Amino acid sequence: MDRFEEMRVFIRIAERQSFTRASDDLQIPRATVTNLMKRMEQRLGARLLERTTRTVRLTHDGEAYYRRCVRLIADMEEAEGSFSNLAPKGLLRVNLQGTLARHFVVPALPAFLARFPDIELTIGEDDRLVDLVREGVDCVLRAGNLQDSSMVGRRVAQLPQVTVASPAYLAAYGEPAEPSALSKHRAVNYVSSATGKAVPLEFSVAGREVAMVLPSAVSVTGTELYTGSALAGLGIVQVPQYRVAAELAAGRLKIILADFPPPPMPVSVLYPQNRQLSSRVRVFAQWLRDIFEAATATTGGAL
């Protein structure tokens, strides 16, 4: 095994904090990983990892060596891609927000894999914040504003949003004509995994954004529950329009306050700030941007 491959193994151990998880990720025997690290530490004359029964942590020397290895591997992949025009290859671990994945990403995946047949995708689905380094994830796709300053975001889309409620709710509470009339209404509150607080409803009023948190009988933490609660007549919600297109067409939900629309929801690919982009992440991020742009062009901007 050459030095660069050794570095890749060391990086994976450091990030996954486990010899076993690293060997599983890289699909090499656990004993090989252990022996490799022993030889590397002997060659360098430094202890890189502190091993306990529960976890593996970098030593001070290990942290310095890890940072250099990450830069060297990224530079090597960049150089190989620039001079040899090699197609990106290898394992790419991504984590996608569920409704975005099902509506936009998964239907287009066959074309991506046909274009990059040497990339092996492992896909997770979450709305929560993901520790990319600890969990061995290369990048995530998320909707909403970037909260974590340790992450770098590439904007891939702006999704038009609508304010909606069910006919049953509107029959009980009436349809508001403007945001100031919402004092007698209730919302289904969506609780942010980043802050633990309800995300306010937002409206464009006279050229400025107005945010308000309405009383709520139900608070949720998942997008499916959020839409489902609105369908059940439990309150007003704001969602990207694509997510409720079928319900709007069937009359199960109705757009309200159309003259005071919420701001569009940004969609971004996120990756760690201190890690250079591999060619795999770079082509995947660009592909995501392309499919969202194509979807926008097809629908005339009303995703």
Secondary structure, 3 states (H helix, E strand, C coil): CCHHHHHHHHHHHHHHCCHHHHHHHHCCCHHHHHHHHHHHHHHHCCCCEEECCCCEEECHHHHHHHHHHHHHHHHHHHHHHHHHCCCCCEEEEEEECHHHHHHHHHHHHHHHHHHCCCEEEEEEECCCCCCHHHHCCCEEEEECCCCCCCEEEEEEEEECEEEEECHHHHHHHCCCCCHHHHHHCCEEEEECCCCCCECCEEEEECCEEEEECCCCCEEECCHHHHHHHHHCCCCEEEEEHHHHHHHHHHCCCEEECCCCCCCCEEEEEEEECCCCCCHHHHHHHHHHHHHHHHHHHHHCCCC
